[in-house]
Amino acid sequence: MKKYSVNFKLREVPASKHYQSATVEASNVGLAVNRAWAEVKKRDGIKGKRIKNVDISVYQLEEDGEL
């Protein structure tokens, strides 16, 4: 499995929670985004909000965790 860093820019939440990121392990990019989004949705300030616009950036990390 590969390690991915997924960054989310959420416009419908307060400014302090506007940028969120998660690092996950997955076999492909789609699965990585789904796992990271599930993790981010559980966080305080995001939980229960209806999010309509999201900007997503995905980076595949090297074996040592670097970009």
C-alpha positions, 0 to 999 in steps of 0.5 A: 500500500502507498501512503498519501497526504490529502488536503481539503479546502472547505469553504462552508466551515469557520476560518479556523477549520478551513484547511484540513489534511489527513495522511492515509495508506491506500492502494490507489488515489480514489480509495485514499481520498475516500478514507481521508474524507471519512476521517476529516468528516468526524472532526470537531467543527466539520462533523454534521456540516453540509459541505458543498464545495471542496478543493482537494489536493493529493500527494503521494508520499515516499517510503520515508514519508516525504513528498 
